[in-house]
Amino acid sequence: MHLGSRLLLTPGRRRGLHPTQVIALAFASVTALGTGLLWLPVARRGEGGATIVEAVFTAVSALCVTGHVIVDTAEHWSTFGLVVILALAQVGGFGIMTSASLLGVFASRRLGLRSRMWTTTESRGLDLGDVRTVLLGVVRVSILVEAVTAVALTTRLHVGYDQSLPSALWEGAFLAVSSFNNAGFVLRSDSMTDFVADPWMCLPVILASTIGGLGFPVLLELRRQFRLPRLWSLHTKLTLSTTGILILLGWVFITANEWRNPATLGALDWWARPLAGLFQTSATRSSGFNSVDITSLNGGT
């Protein structure tokens, strides 16, 4: 014991990386991997590959689930490239160290103290002693929400828009993952404008992106204590109340302000205008989609 104490306290002894350093290195590594994959010729449609700027920008955007693009996602990237983008968005939605820890759980059925510390540091909301249980809960919640959303969107695309089942399934699954992780990537050049008046497409995306935007600590607490709001943590109460207020006020303001704008809501039937206003409110909160032309919005909006 005395020897161990001296070793731990001796100045200049080599120590392991701090969890925040590990997270930064992991982020850089995944970014480099994603960039390398998107840089391959197979990731781009047509001849030649993407430029290094296109590859690194898209990789970072997907991993950070921001949804920013400098090329047309639907036209520029091949199926392989789109799968890479979707994988990066899923990893980004989970969190770098959360994803790494999940692999450790599935591979060895156990999670070391160091991995739990890394995951706790990144998430800033998980209990150190319960990380493994929380990680499995994260997987269950993600799969459930993404699967339900994908089924709803696939059904609508197949039945309502006459897309082939494989095409509808691919677009529905892609949009479901992108929605839940608030990634903002869509397989259409004009985002969700084709569905601006379609509640069967817009509402699943709104629900998935709103649920995903709440964060896993809130979702897992609601899963355990949904019927006992008096036991919710302050974090959960603040997240839910703030989200509700932002969506309600934003919905009312955007719908009212754009009601007569012929370039946005004014061109729609009266019953579709509240839907478009709600979608835009939800999208601007964090998901990055749009169902109207952003450049045509009024200055106040």
Sequence and secondary structure as in RCSB ss.txt:
>XXXX:A:sequence
MHLGSRLLLTPGRRRGLHPTQVIALAFASVTALGTGLLWLPVARRGEGGATIVEAVFTAVSALCVTGHVIVDTAE
HWSTFGLVVILALAQVGGFGIMTSASLLGVFASRRLGLRSRMWTTTESRGLDLGDVRTVLLGVVRVSILVEAVTA
VALTTRLHVGYDQSLPSALWEGAFLAVSSFNNAGFVLRSDSMTDFVADPWMCLPVILASTIGGLGFPVLLELRRQ
FRLPRLWSLHTKLTLSTTGILILLGWVFITANEWRNPATLGALDWWARPLAGLFQTSATRSSGFNSVDITSLNGG
T
>XXXX:A:secstr
 HHHHHHHHSTT      HHHHHHHHHHHHHHHHHHHHHSGGGBSSSS   HHHHHHHHHHHHTT    SS HHH
HB HHHHHHHHHHHHHHHH HHHHHHHHHHHHHS   HHHHHHHHHHHSSS GGGHHHHHHHHHHHHHHHHHHHH
HHHHHHHHHHS   HHHHHHHHHHHHHHHHTT    SSTTTTGGGTT HHHHHHHHHHHHHHHH HHHHHHHHHH
TT GGG  HHHHHHHHHHHHHHHHHHHHHHHHHTT TTTGGGS TTTHHHHHHHHHHIIIII   SS GGGS S 
 
